[in-house]
Amino acid sequence: MIVKYRIRGAQSDCKIKMKSQLTSYDTRALRARVGAFSCHDQDALQAIQHAASIVRLKRGQPLKVSCEERRLVYIVRSGFLAVTASLVPQRRLVLSLVFPAGILRTALLPQLGQLSVVATMNSIVFKLSEAALQDMARQAGAVQALLEEGTAAQLMRDKLQIALLSGATGEERVASFLTEIAFRLGRPHGAGAIVDVPLSRTDIAQYLALNPDTLSRIFSRFKVQGLIRFANRRSVEITDLAALAERDPIGWLRSPGLGREALKAGALG
């Protein structure tokens, strides 16, 4: 399956081929990526913190985002945001997820009357205007890199989510979701990670376009296969991250350079 997308400012369109079982992963190298920011993210976030308003949100608390305020930027320092909308009566849809270091630009949000942005776990968010952030980006390379790469990454992950819904099996969608939250929110543990799940099972099923009963059956199969273990309904232990990542059609995008071929080439030293 080929996914084609365009990012403003890019020289040309990019094509991504989704393929399951693309590579095999080295567990030790994979775990090194769990829950870690890059160095330039840390530098940029510290610089932004001094100029931004800091918004602290509790789990379930909405972020006050107005469609009329089209020139604001929100950067997630910690926690997790879900962009939701009620496109049909009495049915809330999860449109997008924003992870730590993720960027939410109001100018790119759909202008829907029922749009909301909710913190699904305790979160710290930096708020500042587009103009202020652009001024900082011109003066600091790390801020410019965070702004450009963060915006491009958010657009790409939203496009890839659409591709997963249209071309991946139910098990592949669930594996992809679990792999991503492990990398972005997880704490290394054994051969995998422990993750506080940021969405309810109902929201996960809706986000992955699955029936809740189907989602429960897939979770049960993963448990029997030794891939995951639930401590409770809000926390999951991914017991074999490498095996789970191999079931993710876009796992190679989440962990570039960590495949068996890269190891043979000495990419990890």
N, C-alpha and C positions, 0 to 999 in steps of 0.2 A: 504494500500500500504506500502511495506517495502522498505526502502532505506538502502543500506549497503555501508559503506565506511571505508577506512583504513587511519589512520594518522600515519606517520612515528614516531616510538618511542612508540606508544601505545601498551599496553599489548595484546590487542585483537581487533577484528573487533567490530564495534558498529552497532546496528540496530535501526532505527527510524521508527515508525509507524505514517504515516500521516493520520489524521482523523479530519474532520470538526466538528464544534460544540463540541469540546472535553470538554470544561469547560465554566463556566461563570466568568466574570472578575469584580473586584471591581474597579470602576472608579477612586476613590481617590488614591488607591495604584498604579494603572496603570499609572496615570499622574506623579507620583513621579519618574518613570523611564525615562520619556521623556527628551531627550537632556542631559543626565548626564553621566559623566565618573565615573568609580570606583576610589576609593582612590589610589590604587596602580598604575592605569593608570596615574594619575596626578603626582605622585612621579617619576615614570619612565620617563615620557615625559620631566619633568624638568631636570632630570639627562642627558637624551640624548641630549637635546637642547645645552648643553655646549660643546659637542663633535662633533656635526653634522654640516654639511653645511646647511644653511637655504635657501630653494627655495621658492620664493613667485610667485604665478601664478595668472593671471587674468582669468576671465571667458572666456573659449574658447581657452586658451593658452595650447599648448602641453607640456608635460614633456619630456625632451630629454632622452629617454631610448634606449640604443643600445643593440641589442642581443649579441654583442661581450663582453659587460660588464656584465659578469654573476655572479659577486660577490658583487653586490650593494644592499642596502636595503633602501626603501623609507617608511617613517612613516608619515601618514597624521595627522598633528596637528590640522588643522581646514580646512573646505571645503569639497571637494568631487572630486574623480577621477573616470573616466570611462576608462576601457581597451577595445579598439576597434580594429577591423581588417577588411580588405576587402578580404574576402575569395572568393567572386565572383566579376566580374567586375562591377564597379559603384554601389556597394551595401556595405555599412558599417554595420558591425555587432557589437553589444555591447556584449562583452564576459564576463566582470566582473565589479563589482562596488566596490569601496574602500571608506569606510566611515571614519569619524574622529577616530583616534587611530588605524585605520586599517594599515596593513603591506603589502607592495608590495615588494617581493623579486625577483630580476631579474632572479635568478637561476630557479624559478618556472614558468616563463613566457614561453608560447609556442614560438618556434623559427619560427616566420612568418615574411616574408619580409614586409608586409603591417601593422604590428602591431604598434599601437600608444596608448599613455596614455594621456588623455586630462582632464584638470580641467574644470568641467562644472559649477563651481562657484568660486569666489575668494578663493584661498587656500594657506595654508602654509604647506610645506612639509619638513621634516628632511631627509637629505641624508647622509649616511655613509656606510662604507664598512662592509661586513659580518664579517671580522676579528675584526674590531674595536668594533662592536656590541657584538660579542661573548666575547671579553675581558671584556666589561662592564657588561655583564650578569654574568660572573664568580665572579665579585666583588659586584654586587648589586642584591639582590633577586627580587626587584621590576622590574628591567629591564629584568631579566630572565623570570619572570612570563609574562610580556607584550609580549616578543618575542615568547615564546612558545604558550601562549593562543591566541595571535593575529594571528599567522600563522595557528594554528589549526582552529580558528574561520573562517578565510578567506577560507580555504579549505572546511570546512563544509558548509558554505553558498553557495559556488559555486556548491557543490554537491546537496544541497537541491534545488537550482534553477533548476538544470536539472530534479530533481524529480517532481517539480511543473509543469514544462513544459510538462512532459510526463503523469502526472496523475491528475492534478487539472483542474477544469473548468475555463473559462475565468474570471468569477466574483471572484473566489477564488484567481487567480493569481493577479488580480488588488488589491484585499483586502490585500493580502500578501505584495505587493509592497508598498502600502500606509501605512500599519502598520509599516513596517520596517523604512521607511523614517521618520515617526512620532517619533519613538523611538530614532533614531540616529541623526536626524537633526531638530526635531520639538521644538517649544517653547510652554509650557503648556498654554492652554487657555480654560476656562470654563470646559466642560466635555471632552475636547479633546486637540487638538494642532493645531498650525499654522505652516505650513511648506513651505519653499521656494523649489519648485520642482526642482531637480537638472538636469532633462533631459527634452528634448522637447517631445511633444506628439508622434512624429514620432519615436523617440528613445525608449520611453516607450513601444509603441506597438511592436517594433522590439524585445526589450529585453524580453517581455512577450509572444512573438510568437503569436501576435494578429493582425488582420487587423485593421488599424487606425479607420475605421468606427465602428468596433466592440468595440474598446476601448472607443470611444465617446459615444456609446449607454450605455455602462456599467457605465461610469461617470454620464450620465444623470439619470440612474436608481438610483444610489447612492445618487444623489442630491434630487430626488423625495422622497426617503426613509429617508431623513434627516441625512445621514451619513457624507456628505461632502458639502462644499460650496466653489466656486472659486471666489476669489477676482479679479484675472486676470489669464492669461495663465501660469504664473510662480509661483503663490502662491495659496495654497489650505488650507482651514480650515477644519480639521477633527472635526466635531461637536459632534460625539459620538464615541470616541475611543474604548470603551469597546465593543460596538455592532460590530464595524468594526473588532476588534481583534478576535471576535468569528467566523468570516467568513474566517479568515486566517487559513489554514490547519496546519500551523506550528507556530501559535501564541503562543502556550504554550512553545515553545523553546525561543521565544523572551522575555517572561515575566514569567520565572519559579517562582513558589511559590505565584503567584498572583490570582490563581483561587479560586472559592468559597470553594472548599474542604480544601485548605490551610487556608483560613480565619476561617473556623469552627474549625480547629485544633489549631488555635491561632498562626499561623506562623508569622503574622504581629503584634502581640501584641494587 
